[in-house]
Amino acid sequence: MSFIDLLLYILLGGFALYGFWFGLIHTLGGLVGVVLSSVFASRLYEPLAAKLFPLVDGDPNAVRAITFIAVFIIITRLVGFVFWILERVFKIIAVIPFLKSINRLAGAVFGFLEGVFLLGGIIFVLARFPVVTSWQPSLHKSPVAHSLARTYSVLVPLLPRELREFEVEKYFRSTK
């Protein structure tokens, strides 16, 4: 098992624990945030990156990738905040027996799913816009990264054409 695979497994476990700790509503907010972030960040990153190009002297792919990831994270957190408010309302009715346990277990499942889509989205963007070239061989060889990017590709129809045209399967097959 490579370092990248181990790191991805640890991060996925962290997302599941996060979901268990915070419960279903909070974690569902994160998952909804990931989906909405994919849609909006994929449409906003290019115009924002174009405005940053003159200000940043560097690799255009790095500016695109960092802009996408920054917008993605900001939107995810904003949606998460809305769901946090909803969670406060839920805590009032959480006195019903077993509801708290079900909330935590379902939160762990949705936390894991949030991790799959969030990490898959980051891997998808890093594969599409290679920024850190020293990571590319490890990313190519990682079966976990491949699975996460392939799972994220479920959301690809929601993305703009220039991102939809990127074929994850070809990226991971090209070095095997």
Secondary structure, DSSP 8 states (H G I E B T S, - for coil): --HHHHHHHHHHHHHHHHHHHH-HHHHHHHHHHHHHHHHHHHHHHHHHHHHHTTT--S-HHHHHHHHHHHHHHHHHHHHHHHHHHHHHHHHHHTTSTTHHHHHHHHHHHHHHHHHHHHHHHHHHHHHHS---TTTHHHHHH-HHHHHHHHHHGGGGGGS-HHHHT--HHHHHHTT-
